[in-house]
């Protein structure tokens, strides 16, 4: 149905902590539980209007439950402080996601064909980007006409999510006293995680086309969307800081990790041993002036694009049922194409930053600025598969990123402050593979070239010791691409938010009136080549009450 994109959300949670203190130790145990429920869809075909195929009893919704348990221990050993941080996270996610009418049409054309489709139909227009409409014969019709190729078979398709994550993390650090000329940190790290993705699909069909489901329903039972990923990481790290002069400090550090992953859908895992060095040189020529240079590296392990195996398994079902050698050969080529994009390797970033921090006029004005360069190797990017246009992860050469950031905060007079922050950013894909969407010279996705924000804060005494805090901010964000091929762009936008908060004398009680996106602008935050759009929230006005239970 065509309907207003109306979403609701409800969140609740509880946090509790207990602390034990002694002469030489400090122990804090905490627990956190949260639940978030939503109703409504995510994507629309225009601002705040959705056009989805609806399956009765399967309206879009989600539930996210998270439990976090942690134990932090600090023990003064004299020559150093032993720090231990232990945490366990258990998260369960369930929900129903509804596809748009256009997304359902894309699947209809892919499997049943489009030789009789209306070329002016929105789904056909979107499918033209993938050569699926008009004129595509349809996967089910490779061996001869079976289903009517007009796009009126599949009415709707819903994704049912039932996933969970479990993660243990343990870190131990020895930290030397901070008042010495030579300071050091040494530590060990361990992480063990299990992430289960449980996706299944349910389809609905147009009246009189239910026979299409006899071929389509078995495809949704392919087990590739039900998988568990296991990751275990061990790391050792260290850092040394030395004051060559009272105003000159050098810090060097390194982290060596061993990261192993296993995937239930494949017989191949990953095994990486990244080495990540770090160097920082800080110079304080004046009491209110700091200049610094930092070089660091970061690593992200590879993984599996499970949707590629999902499509390979679908093609296998069609191949096993086919009898025409030409059809079998074409399906085998498709299987090989999907599986060639199943795995992707890790990527690495080297960063260089030169910055300044200073204060002027007795600290009434503070300025932070930096210029940076990032060299990204074996970059993991989103690519669209040529057979069906679906997105998968792939390595594609690298990228160069340069930019600068500047932030200034000024206290105009007592109670009134202004903060101005902005950045310039330039990204460029380098050494891309020949068939990649992210071609040489393209910009990175979600990387606006510039942004600017201004915030004003004013505080004054109200009555009986209560205070009033006024806040208003306005931000400007430049246009940005959302696909690696740089064909879909989000326009630039502006947004204004405001908040008035009243606080009690002891800071325990607070009441706030807030408004977000006050001008009620239609602000696009994402889109895809099929025409599905994702939006920032429209104007929101709210009242907030708070109480701090801490003594």
Kinemage of the C-alpha trace (Angstrom):
@kinemage 1
@onewidth
@group {chain A} dominant
@subgroup {mainchain}
@vectorlist {calphas} color= white
{ca unk a 1} P 0.000 0.000 0.000
{ca unk a 2} L 0.956 3.649 -0.415
{ca unk a 3} L 1.098 5.079 3.090
{ca unk a 4} L 2.791 7.683 5.236
{ca unk a 5} L 6.126 6.475 6.586
{ca unk a 6} L 5.245 6.516 10.273
{ca unk a 7} L 7.682 5.096 12.806
{ca unk a 8} L 7.466 4.579 16.548
{ca unk a 9} L 10.208 3.719 19.008
{ca unk a 10} L 10.327 2.772 22.655
{ca unk a 11} L 13.484 2.270 24.710
{ca unk a 12} L 13.944 1.204 28.295
{ca unk a 13} L 16.903 0.103 30.336
{ca unk a 14} L 18.539 -0.204 33.698
{ca unk a 15} L 22.106 0.271 34.894
{ca unk a 16} L 23.597 -0.631 38.234
{ca unk a 17} L 27.110 -0.653 39.671
{ca unk a 18} L 28.804 -1.484 42.943
{ca unk a 19} L 32.256 -0.302 44.033
{ca unk a 20} L 34.731 -1.667 46.561
{ca unk a 21} L 37.629 0.558 47.598
{ca unk a 22} L 40.708 -0.236 49.638
{ca unk a 23} L 44.040 1.399 50.349
{ca unk a 24} L 45.610 0.001 47.191
{ca unk a 25} L 42.740 -1.303 45.088
{ca unk a 26} L 39.497 -0.245 43.458
{ca unk a 27} L 36.896 -2.692 42.119
{ca unk a 28} L 33.786 -1.748 40.144
{ca unk a 29} L 31.204 -4.300 38.968
{ca unk a 30} L 28.389 -3.123 36.718
{ca unk a 31} L 25.441 -4.439 34.761
{ca unk a 32} L 23.480 -2.812 31.952
{ca unk a 33} L 20.266 -3.996 30.323
{ca unk a 34} L 18.437 -2.232 27.514
{ca unk a 35} L 15.497 -2.964 25.228
{ca unk a 36} L 14.559 -1.024 22.101
{ca unk a 37} L 11.394 -1.649 20.122
{ca unk a 38} L 10.412 -0.014 16.834
{ca unk a 39} L 7.560 -0.236 14.369
{ca unk a 40} L 7.499 1.036 10.804
{ca unk a 41} L 9.663 0.634 7.749
{ca unk a 42} L 13.072 2.076 6.915
{ca unk a 43} L 13.071 2.955 3.231
{ca unk a 44} L 10.680 5.098 1.178
{ca unk a 45} L 10.333 6.123 -2.474
{ca unk a 46} L 9.927 9.817 -1.570
{ca unk a 47} L 10.119 11.870 1.609
{ca unk a 48} L 8.132 10.141 4.354
{ca unk a 49} L 5.951 8.178 1.911
{ca unk a 50} L 6.368 4.401 1.614
{ca unk a 51} L 5.023 2.123 -1.086
{ca unk a 52} L 5.460 -1.459 0.077
{ca unk a 53} L 3.932 -4.797 -0.637
{ca unk a 54} L 2.161 -5.784 2.556
{ca unk a 55} L 1.878 -9.365 3.815
{ca unk a 56} L -0.987 -9.560 6.341
{ca unk a 57} L 0.255 -10.085 9.884
{ca unk a 58} L 3.879 -9.202 9.023
{ca unk a 59} L 4.051 -5.447 9.544
{ca unk a 60} L 7.639 -4.119 9.983
{ca unk a 61} L 8.982 -4.071 13.536
{ca unk a 62} L 12.159 -4.760 15.509
{ca unk a 63} L 13.299 -5.680 19.015
{ca unk a 64} L 16.877 -5.229 20.238
{ca unk a 65} L 17.805 -6.568 23.702
{ca unk a 66} L 21.312 -6.074 25.113
{ca unk a 67} L 22.926 -7.173 28.375
{ca unk a 68} L 26.407 -5.962 29.336
{ca unk a 69} L 28.293 -7.204 32.399
{ca unk a 70} L 31.664 -5.711 33.303
{ca unk a 71} L 34.267 -5.898 36.049
{ca unk a 72} L 37.025 -3.299 36.385
{ca unk a 73} L 39.907 -3.740 38.835
{ca unk a 74} L 42.776 -1.348 39.655
{ca unk a 75} L 45.558 -2.443 42.016
{ca unk a 76} L 48.461 -0.222 42.987
{ca unk a 77} L 51.612 -2.365 43.033
{ca unk a 78} L 53.925 0.515 43.827
{ca unk a 79} L 56.122 0.365 40.732
{ca unk a 80} L 53.000 0.292 38.513
{ca unk a 81} L 49.221 -0.012 38.554
{ca unk a 82} L 47.601 -3.232 37.382
{ca unk a 83} L 44.380 -2.593 35.479
{ca unk a 84} L 41.971 -5.379 34.514
{ca unk a 85} L 38.850 -4.924 32.425
{ca unk a 86} L 36.497 -7.877 31.872
{ca unk a 87} L 33.249 -7.644 29.935
{ca unk a 88} L 30.567 -9.901 28.513
{ca unk a 89} L 27.971 -8.751 25.982
{ca unk a 90} L 24.854 -10.680 25.025
{ca unk a 91} L 22.677 -9.132 22.322
{ca unk a 92} L 19.578 -10.524 20.618
{ca unk a 93} L 17.895 -8.901 17.630
{ca unk a 94} L 14.594 -9.892 16.062
{ca unk a 95} L 12.449 -8.103 13.552
{ca unk a 96} L 10.503 -7.954 10.327
{ca unk a 97} L 11.742 -5.821 7.431
{ca unk a 98} L 9.454 -5.024 4.541
{ca unk a 99} L 10.778 -4.614 0.998
{ca unk a 100} L 9.646 -1.731 -1.135
{ca unk a 101} L 7.433 -2.294 -4.156
{ca unk a 102} L 10.425 -1.571 -6.413
{ca unk a 103} L 12.642 -4.103 -4.612
{ca unk a 104} L 9.956 -6.771 -5.048
{ca unk a 105} L 9.733 -5.856 -8.741
{ca unk a 106} L 13.495 -6.305 -9.180
{ca unk a 107} L 13.243 -9.869 -7.883
{ca unk a 108} L 10.183 -10.504 -10.045
{ca unk a 109} L 12.027 -9.396 -13.183
{ca unk a 110} L 15.188 -11.321 -12.243
{ca unk a 111} L 13.378 -14.656 -11.859
{ca unk a 112} L 10.246 -14.370 -14.027
{ca unk a 113} L 11.551 -11.959 -16.650
{ca unk a 114} L 10.409 -8.632 -18.063
{ca unk a 115} L 9.739 -9.178 -21.765
{ca unk a 116} L 6.086 -8.155 -21.251
{ca unk a 117} L 6.715 -5.496 -18.596
{ca unk a 118} L 5.618 -1.873 -18.850
{ca unk a 119} L 8.852 0.100 -19.441
{ca unk a 120} L 7.337 3.117 -17.645
{ca unk a 121} L 6.591 1.185 -14.463
{ca unk a 122} L 8.806 2.438 -11.568
{ca unk a 123} L 10.200 -1.023 -10.891
{ca unk a 124} L 11.156 -1.471 -14.548
{ca unk a 125} L 12.844 1.928 -14.616
{ca unk a 126} L 14.927 0.969 -11.563
{ca unk a 127} L 15.692 -2.491 -12.994
{ca unk a 128} L 17.003 -0.919 -16.205
{ca unk a 129} L 20.162 0.045 -14.303
{ca unk a 130} L 20.925 -3.695 -14.031
{ca unk a 131} L 19.704 -4.644 -17.540
{ca unk a 132} L 16.792 -6.550 -16.005
{ca unk a 133} L 13.996 -4.563 -17.650
{ca unk a 134} L 12.666 -4.468 -20.237
{ca unk a 135} L 13.526 -7.559 -22.266
{ca unk a 136} L 15.173 -9.851 -19.678
{ca unk a 137} L 14.026 -13.468 -20.150
{ca unk a 138} L 14.080 -14.385 -16.445
{ca unk a 139} L 16.043 -17.041 -14.606
{ca unk a 140} L 13.037 -19.361 -14.300
{ca unk a 141} L 12.389 -19.078 -18.032
{ca unk a 142} L 15.875 -20.029 -19.248
{ca unk a 143} L 14.650 -23.465 -20.283
{ca unk a 144} L 11.479 -22.106 -21.901
{ca unk a 145} L 8.478 -19.962 -20.891
{ca unk a 146} L 7.164 -20.915 -17.461
{ca unk a 147} L 5.925 -17.714 -15.773
{ca unk a 148} L 4.436 -14.524 -17.209
{ca unk a 149} L 7.292 -11.975 -17.547
{ca unk a 150} L 5.336 -8.812 -16.714
{ca unk a 151} L 6.424 -8.011 -13.147
{ca unk a 152} L 3.043 -8.919 -11.656
{ca unk a 153} L 3.988 -12.176 -9.905
{ca unk a 154} L 5.728 -11.187 -6.681
{ca unk a 155} L 3.687 -8.750 -4.593
{ca unk a 156} L 5.886 -8.502 -1.504
{ca unk a 157} L 8.816 -10.071 0.291
{ca unk a 158} L 9.665 -9.704 3.957
{ca unk a 159} L 12.887 -10.499 5.795
{ca unk a 160} L 12.554 -12.099 9.230
{ca unk a 161} L 15.577 -11.531 11.455
{ca unk a 162} L 16.478 -13.644 14.479
{ca unk a 163} L 20.131 -12.940 15.279
{ca unk a 164} L 22.378 -12.774 18.302
{ca unk a 165} L 25.908 -11.815 19.367
{ca unk a 166} L 27.939 -13.010 22.322
{ca unk a 167} L 31.296 -11.468 23.139
{ca unk a 168} L 33.874 -11.928 25.909
{ca unk a 169} L 36.671 -9.379 26.279
{ca unk a 170} L 39.569 -9.405 28.745
{ca unk a 171} L 42.312 -6.785 28.912
{ca unk a 172} L 45.200 -6.512 31.361
{ca unk a 173} L 47.459 -3.462 31.626
{ca unk a 174} L 50.465 -2.500 33.695
{ca unk a 175} L 50.773 1.285 33.829
{ca unk a 176} L 53.784 3.048 35.314
{ca unk a 177} L 53.393 6.162 37.541
{ca unk a 178} L 52.470 9.231 35.536
{ca unk a 179} L 54.830 11.639 37.289
{ca unk a 180} L 58.041 10.094 35.958
{ca unk a 181} L 60.150 11.273 33.062
{ca unk a 182} L 59.910 7.786 31.559
{ca unk a 183} L 56.431 6.306 31.469
{ca unk a 184} L 55.270 3.017 30.034
{ca unk a 185} L 52.273 0.769 29.515
{ca unk a 186} L 52.282 -2.962 28.757
{ca unk a 187} L 49.258 -5.142 28.219
{ca unk a 188} L 47.501 -8.252 26.978
{ca unk a 189} L 44.170 -8.474 25.188
{ca unk a 190} L 41.774 -11.320 24.396
{ca unk a 191} L 38.418 -11.337 22.622
{ca unk a 192} L 36.107 -14.214 21.764
{ca unk a 193} L 32.920 -13.526 19.833
{ca unk a 194} L 30.126 -15.487 18.249
{ca unk a 195} L 27.758 -13.731 15.872
{ca unk a 196} L 24.726 -15.545 14.548
{ca unk a 197} L 22.778 -14.164 11.594
{ca unk a 198} L 19.393 -15.785 11.198
{ca unk a 199} L 17.553 -14.342 8.207
{ca unk a 200} L 14.593 -15.964 6.508
{ca unk a 201} L 12.157 -14.615 3.956
{ca unk a 202} L 8.421 -14.806 3.363
{ca unk a 203} L 6.834 -13.814 0.051
{ca unk a 204} L 3.371 -12.752 -1.028
{ca unk a 205} L 1.986 -13.089 -4.566
{ca unk a 206} L -0.542 -11.336 -6.763
{ca unk a 207} L -3.917 -13.001 -7.098
{ca unk a 208} L -3.824 -15.694 -9.757
{ca unk a 209} L -0.005 -15.854 -9.717
{ca unk a 210} L 0.387 -18.125 -6.696
{ca unk a 211} L 2.025 -20.744 -8.932
{ca unk a 212} L 5.092 -18.505 -9.071
{ca unk a 213} L 5.570 -19.358 -5.388
{ca unk a 214} L 6.110 -23.047 -6.180
{ca unk a 215} L 9.435 -22.054 -7.777
{ca unk a 216} L 10.238 -18.982 -5.702
{ca unk a 217} L 9.507 -20.266 -2.172
{ca unk a 218} L 12.238 -22.975 -2.227
{ca unk a 219} L 14.842 -20.299 -3.005
{ca unk a 220} L 14.098 -18.602 0.311
{ca unk a 221} L 14.946 -21.799 2.147
{ca unk a 222} L 18.583 -21.672 0.993
{ca unk a 223} L 20.608 -21.853 4.236
{ca unk a 224} L 23.215 -19.239 3.222
{ca unk a 225} L 21.298 -16.536 5.118
{ca unk a 226} L 21.598 -18.575 8.343
{ca unk a 227} L 25.212 -18.507 9.452
{ca unk a 228} L 27.446 -18.062 12.482
{ca unk a 229} L 30.767 -16.224 12.504
{ca unk a 230} L 33.388 -16.994 15.151
{ca unk a 231} L 36.269 -14.654 15.960
{ca unk a 232} L 39.085 -15.024 18.482
{ca unk a 233} L 41.785 -12.397 18.949
{ca unk a 234} L 44.915 -12.345 21.090
{ca unk a 235} L 47.076 -9.241 21.268
{ca unk a 236} L 50.072 -7.908 23.126
{ca unk a 237} L 50.755 -4.188 23.214
{ca unk a 238} L 53.101 -1.690 24.762
{ca unk a 239} L 53.809 2.022 24.838
{ca unk a 240} L 56.690 4.137 26.122
{ca unk a 241} L 56.692 7.911 26.666
{ca unk a 242} L 59.814 9.935 27.433
{ca unk a 243} L 60.265 13.634 28.193
{ca unk a 244} L 63.437 14.680 26.360
{ca unk a 245} L 62.844 18.220 27.602
{ca unk a 246} L 60.245 19.692 29.899
{ca unk a 247} L 58.384 20.768 26.740
{ca unk a 248} L 59.154 17.850 24.412
{ca unk a 249} L 57.579 14.370 24.727
{ca unk a 250} L 58.025 11.336 22.483
{ca unk a 251} L 55.655 8.354 22.615
{ca unk a 252} L 56.194 5.119 20.703
{ca unk a 253} L 54.003 2.036 20.861
{ca unk a 254} L 53.104 -1.145 19.050
{ca unk a 255} L 50.303 -3.700 19.066
{ca unk a 256} L 50.729 -7.220 17.689
{ca unk a 257} L 47.544 -9.226 17.186
{ca unk a 258} L 46.559 -12.708 16.115
{ca unk a 259} L 43.027 -12.737 14.692
{ca unk a 260} L 41.307 -15.936 13.596
{ca unk a 261} L 37.829 -16.231 12.095
{ca unk a 262} L 35.689 -19.227 11.142
{ca unk a 263} L 32.437 -19.182 9.183
{ca unk a 264} L 29.820 -21.925 9.248
{ca unk a 265} L 28.864 -21.364 5.594
{ca unk a 266} L 32.349 -22.018 4.234
{ca unk a 267} L 35.319 -24.264 4.833
{ca unk a 268} L 37.668 -21.281 4.634
{ca unk a 269} L 38.376 -18.881 7.486
{ca unk a 270} L 40.854 -16.053 8.025
{ca unk a 271} L 44.094 -15.872 9.997
{ca unk a 272} L 45.769 -12.452 10.310
{ca unk a 273} L 48.684 -11.209 12.424
{ca unk a 274} L 48.653 -7.429 11.991
{ca unk a 275} L 51.390 -5.291 13.548
{ca unk a 276} L 50.218 -1.765 14.369
{ca unk a 277} L 52.902 0.755 15.372
{ca unk a 278} L 52.267 4.230 16.755
{ca unk a 279} L 54.421 7.326 17.170
{ca unk a 280} L 53.532 10.702 18.710
{ca unk a 281} L 55.769 13.748 19.173
{ca unk a 282} L 54.330 16.535 21.340
{ca unk a 283} L 55.967 19.945 21.857
{ca unk a 284} L 54.755 22.589 24.310
{ca unk a 285} L 56.800 25.717 23.577
{ca unk a 286} L 54.407 27.847 25.673
{ca unk a 287} L 52.116 27.026 28.583
{ca unk a 288} L 49.052 27.530 26.400
{ca unk a 289} L 50.369 26.083 23.129
{ca unk a 290} L 50.718 22.416 22.139
{ca unk a 291} L 51.997 21.189 18.781
{ca unk a 292} L 51.893 17.479 17.955
{ca unk a 293} L 52.522 14.931 15.224
{ca unk a 294} L 51.022 11.429 15.252
{ca unk a 295} L 51.511 8.424 13.011
{ca unk a 296} L 49.451 5.265 13.532
{ca unk a 297} L 48.175 2.248 11.628
{ca unk a 298} L 44.937 0.318 11.832
{ca unk a 299} L 43.809 -3.061 10.514
{ca unk a 300} L 40.381 -4.543 9.813
{ca unk a 301} L 40.055 -8.301 9.135
{ca unk a 302} L 38.302 -9.645 6.065
{ca unk a 303} L 35.089 -11.624 6.073
{ca unk a 304} L 32.492 -13.290 3.859
{ca unk a 305} L 29.793 -11.779 1.654
{ca unk a 306} L 27.199 -14.398 2.553
{ca unk a 307} L 24.642 -13.073 0.078
{ca unk a 308} L 26.942 -14.248 -2.732
{ca unk a 309} L 26.674 -17.833 -1.458
{ca unk a 310} L 22.915 -17.314 -1.149
{ca unk a 311} L 22.675 -16.498 -4.860
{ca unk a 312} L 25.098 -19.289 -5.795
{ca unk a 313} L 22.845 -21.782 -3.988
{ca unk a 314} L 19.809 -20.423 -5.856
{ca unk a 315} L 21.569 -20.914 -9.175
{ca unk a 316} L 22.530 -24.445 -8.123
{ca unk a 317} L 18.848 -25.265 -7.579
{ca unk a 318} L 18.055 -24.037 -11.091
{ca unk a 319} L 21.024 -25.854 -12.632
{ca unk a 320} L 20.099 -29.160 -11.034
{ca unk a 321} L 16.607 -28.869 -12.518
{ca unk a 322} L 17.786 -27.790 -15.986
{ca unk a 323} L 18.266 -30.143 -18.960
{ca unk a 324} L 19.455 -27.776 -21.698
{ca unk a 325} L 23.303 -27.840 -21.837
{ca unk a 326} L 23.422 -24.140 -22.786
{ca unk a 327} L 21.286 -23.216 -19.775
{ca unk a 328} L 23.393 -25.398 -17.475
{ca unk a 329} L 26.577 -23.741 -18.771
{ca unk a 330} L 25.139 -20.270 -18.207
{ca unk a 331} L 24.055 -21.144 -14.668
{ca unk a 332} L 27.462 -22.675 -13.903
{ca unk a 333} L 29.078 -19.422 -15.040
{ca unk a 334} L 26.783 -17.503 -12.680
{ca unk a 335} L 27.626 -19.821 -9.770
{ca unk a 336} L 31.348 -19.311 -10.410
{ca unk a 337} L 30.855 -15.533 -10.620
{ca unk a 338} L 29.026 -15.324 -7.300
{ca unk a 339} L 31.486 -17.579 -5.498
{ca unk a 340} L 34.495 -15.682 -6.864
{ca unk a 341} L 33.246 -12.720 -4.817
{ca unk a 342} L 32.483 -14.687 -1.656
{ca unk a 343} L 35.592 -13.776 0.357
{ca unk a 344} L 37.312 -10.452 0.858
{ca unk a 345} L 40.621 -9.747 2.620
{ca unk a 346} L 41.365 -7.326 5.407
{ca unk a 347} L 42.399 -3.724 4.792
{ca unk a 348} L 44.903 -1.417 6.474
{ca unk a 349} L 45.075 2.323 7.079
{ca unk a 350} L 48.174 4.424 7.778
{ca unk a 351} L 47.392 7.842 9.264
{ca unk a 352} L 49.483 10.977 9.708
{ca unk a 353} L 48.243 13.977 11.684
{ca unk a 354} L 49.800 17.347 12.506
{ca unk a 355} L 47.880 19.419 15.008
{ca unk a 356} L 47.792 22.380 17.350
{ca unk a 357} L 45.944 23.126 20.587
{ca unk a 358} L 46.094 26.595 22.076
{ca unk a 359} L 44.256 28.997 24.392
{ca unk a 360} L 44.039 32.779 24.097
{ca unk a 361} L 42.948 35.670 26.278
{ca unk a 362} L 43.398 33.929 29.617
{ca unk a 363} L 41.744 30.782 28.367
{ca unk a 364} L 38.552 32.456 27.185
{ca unk a 365} L 39.195 31.201 23.649
{ca unk a 366} L 40.474 27.723 22.805
{ca unk a 367} L 41.476 26.599 19.311
{ca unk a 368} L 42.069 23.064 18.063
{ca unk a 369} L 43.250 22.412 14.536
{ca unk a 370} L 44.801 19.566 12.568
{ca unk a 371} L 45.703 18.467 9.072
{ca unk a 372} L 45.722 14.771 8.241
{ca unk a 373} L 46.625 12.241 5.588
{ca unk a 374} L 45.336 8.666 5.431
{ca unk a 375} L 46.677 5.988 3.099
{ca unk a 376} L 44.195 3.139 2.748
{ca unk a 377} L 45.448 -0.169 1.295
{ca unk a 378} L 43.342 -3.135 0.088
{ca unk a 379} L 40.285 -0.998 0.715
{ca unk a 380} L 37.032 -2.850 1.476
{ca unk a 381} L 34.301 -1.283 -0.651
{ca unk a 382} L 30.709 -1.989 -1.621
{ca unk a 383} L 30.373 -3.353 -5.160
{ca unk a 384} L 27.217 -4.256 -7.111
{ca unk a 385} L 27.193 -7.672 -8.744
{ca unk a 386} L 26.636 -7.493 -12.528
{ca unk a 387} L 24.147 -10.397 -12.578
{ca unk a 388} L 21.581 -8.929 -10.181
{ca unk a 389} L 22.891 -5.632 -8.815
{ca unk a 390} L 23.045 -6.809 -5.196
{ca unk a 391} L 25.791 -5.368 -2.987
{ca unk a 392} L 28.801 -7.326 -1.771
{ca unk a 393} L 32.127 -6.427 -0.133
{ca unk a 394} L 35.342 -6.534 -2.156
{ca unk a 395} L 38.934 -5.302 -1.997
{ca unk a 396} L 39.693 -2.587 -4.492
{ca unk a 397} L 43.164 -1.039 -4.500
{ca unk a 398} L 43.189 1.777 -1.995
{ca unk a 399} L 42.415 5.413 -1.348
{ca unk a 400} L 44.109 8.647 -0.354
{ca unk a 401} L 42.349 10.894 2.138
{ca unk a 402} L 43.501 14.396 3.056
{ca unk a 403} L 41.810 17.042 5.109
{ca unk a 404} L 41.845 19.567 7.875
{ca unk a 405} L 39.709 20.158 10.962
{ca unk a 406} L 39.309 23.346 12.971
{ca unk a 407} L 37.373 23.980 16.173
{ca unk a 408} L 37.099 27.163 18.238
{ca unk a 409} L 35.303 27.670 21.534
{ca unk a 410} L 34.911 31.174 22.993
{ca unk a 411} L 33.429 32.305 26.302
{ca unk a 412} L 31.908 35.654 25.325
{ca unk a 413} L 30.884 36.607 28.855
{ca unk a 414} L 29.784 34.776 31.961
{ca unk a 415} L 27.303 32.078 31.019
{ca unk a 416} L 27.550 32.517 27.232
{ca unk a 417} L 29.794 30.439 24.980
{ca unk a 418} L 29.977 29.806 21.244
{ca unk a 419} L 31.552 26.864 19.466
{ca unk a 420} L 32.416 26.811 15.761
{ca unk a 421} L 33.746 23.651 14.082
{ca unk a 422} L 34.401 22.804 10.479
{ca unk a 423} L 36.340 20.472 8.248
{ca unk a 424} L 37.517 20.060 4.664
{ca unk a 425} L 37.937 16.554 3.312
{ca unk a 426} L 39.212 15.178 0.006
{ca unk a 427} L 39.066 11.471 -0.879
{ca unk a 428} L 40.241 9.667 -3.992
{ca unk a 429} L 40.215 6.004 -4.947
{ca unk a 430} L 43.626 4.790 -6.140
{ca unk a 431} L 44.738 1.647 -7.989
{ca unk a 432} L 41.240 0.227 -8.297
{ca unk a 433} L 40.739 -3.153 -9.941
{ca unk a 434} L 39.625 -3.037 -13.584
{ca unk a 435} L 36.046 -4.219 -12.973
{ca unk a 436} L 35.452 -2.365 -9.702
{ca unk a 437} L 32.611 0.116 -9.235
{ca unk a 438} L 35.042 2.231 -7.196
{ca unk a 439} L 37.126 3.395 -10.162
{ca unk a 440} L 40.332 5.417 -9.974
{ca unk a 441} L 39.553 9.022 -9.124
{ca unk a 442} L 36.169 8.293 -7.530
{ca unk a 443} L 35.291 9.685 -4.126
{ca unk a 444} L 34.642 7.458 -1.131
{ca unk a 445} L 31.047 6.900 -0.084
{ca unk a 446} L 29.543 9.030 2.706
{ca unk a 447} L 32.507 11.423 2.599
{ca unk a 448} L 31.262 15.023 2.255
{ca unk a 449} L 33.945 17.468 1.137
{ca unk a 450} L 33.097 19.975 3.833
{ca unk a 451} L 30.928 20.554 6.873
{ca unk a 452} L 30.398 23.351 9.387
{ca unk a 453} L 28.575 23.643 12.701
{ca unk a 454} L 27.862 26.501 15.103
{ca unk a 455} L 26.553 26.092 18.664
{ca unk a 456} L 25.516 28.651 21.289
{ca unk a 457} L 25.139 27.854 24.998
{ca unk a 458} L 23.860 30.204 27.685
{ca unk a 459} L 23.353 29.466 31.389
{ca unk a 460} L 21.730 31.609 34.058
{ca unk a 461} L 20.286 31.265 37.535
{ca unk a 462} L 16.532 30.717 37.677
{ca unk a 463} L 14.929 30.433 41.132
{ca unk a 464} L 15.605 28.669 44.445
{ca unk a 465} L 19.017 27.545 43.218
{ca unk a 466} L 17.700 26.020 39.976
{ca unk a 467} L 19.502 26.905 36.742
{ca unk a 468} L 18.463 27.285 33.120
{ca unk a 469} L 20.653 26.137 30.222
{ca unk a 470} L 19.847 27.245 26.665
{ca unk a 471} L 21.409 25.504 23.675
{ca unk a 472} L 20.989 25.955 19.938
{ca unk a 473} L 23.096 24.523 17.104
{ca unk a 474} L 23.062 24.644 13.336
{ca unk a 475} L 25.023 22.390 11.010
{ca unk a 476} L 25.782 22.395 7.284
{ca unk a 477} L 26.889 19.193 5.544
{ca unk a 478} L 28.035 19.022 1.910
{ca unk a 479} L 26.684 16.643 -0.723
{ca unk a 480} L 28.103 13.094 -0.755
{ca unk a 481} L 28.014 9.910 -2.793
{ca unk a 482} L 26.354 6.760 -1.439
{ca unk a 483} L 27.605 4.242 -4.007
{ca unk a 484} L 31.137 3.273 -4.990
{ca unk a 485} L 30.481 4.048 -8.669
{ca unk a 486} L 29.607 7.671 -7.721
{ca unk a 487} L 26.259 7.591 -9.525
{ca unk a 488} L 23.928 8.244 -6.565
{ca unk a 489} L 24.423 11.382 -4.507
{ca unk a 490} L 22.828 12.750 -1.326
{ca unk a 491} L 22.294 16.515 -1.573
{ca unk a 492} L 23.784 18.910 0.955
{ca unk a 493} L 21.630 19.784 3.947
{ca unk a 494} L 21.232 22.108 6.933
{ca unk a 495} L 19.743 21.242 10.312
{ca unk a 496} L 18.895 23.237 13.424
{ca unk a 497} L 18.390 21.808 16.930
{ca unk a 498} L 17.620 23.483 20.255
{ca unk a 499} L 17.205 22.529 23.911
{ca unk a 500} L 16.206 24.304 27.145
{ca unk a 501} L 17.168 22.450 30.342
{ca unk a 502} L 16.278 23.288 33.941
{ca unk a 503} L 18.465 21.717 36.671
{ca unk a 504} L 18.066 21.533 40.424
{ca unk a 505} L 20.662 22.901 42.831
{ca unk a 506} L 22.135 19.469 43.543
{ca unk a 507} L 22.054 18.589 39.806
{ca unk a 508} L 19.921 15.519 40.511
{ca unk a 509} L 16.717 16.683 38.818
{ca unk a 510} L 16.449 17.991 35.293
{ca unk a 511} L 13.618 18.893 32.927
{ca unk a 512} L 14.301 19.634 29.277
{ca unk a 513} L 12.287 20.835 26.315
{ca unk a 514} L 13.995 20.001 23.024
{ca unk a 515} L 13.449 20.305 19.316
{ca unk a 516} L 15.363 18.619 16.492
{ca unk a 517} L 15.283 19.637 12.824
{ca unk a 518} L 13.290 22.723 13.787
{ca unk a 519} L 12.772 23.880 10.203
{ca unk a 520} L 11.301 20.427 9.375
{ca unk a 521} L 13.563 19.959 6.351
{ca unk a 522} L 13.419 16.757 4.320
{ca unk a 523} L 16.985 15.524 4.855
{ca unk a 524} L 18.104 12.490 2.881
{ca unk a 525} L 20.622 10.269 4.685
{ca unk a 526} L 20.875 7.374 2.214
{ca unk a 527} L 19.682 6.016 -1.108
{ca unk a 528} L 20.400 3.197 -3.534
{ca unk a 529} L 20.346 2.561 -7.260
{ca unk a 530} L 16.897 0.954 -6.971
{ca unk a 531} L 15.445 4.268 -5.796
{ca unk a 532} L 14.888 3.383 -2.144
{ca unk a 533} L 15.488 6.410 0.084
{ca unk a 534} L 16.329 6.737 3.767
{ca unk a 535} L 15.643 9.929 5.688
{ca unk a 536} L 16.705 11.735 8.813
{ca unk a 537} L 13.825 12.313 11.196
{ca unk a 538} L 11.412 15.185 10.496
{ca unk a 539} L 10.846 17.858 13.145
{ca unk a 540} L 10.770 16.382 16.645
{ca unk a 541} L 9.552 18.215 19.739
{ca unk a 542} L 9.954 16.493 23.083
{ca unk a 543} L 9.924 16.856 26.835
{ca unk a 544} L 12.515 15.013 28.904
{ca unk a 545} L 12.623 14.305 32.635
{ca unk a 546} L 15.690 12.991 34.445
{ca unk a 547} L 16.895 12.036 37.889
{ca unk a 548} L 20.418 11.057 38.911
{ca unk a 549} L 20.425 8.354 41.598
{ca unk a 550} L 24.163 8.671 42.297
{ca unk a 551} L 24.975 10.236 45.668
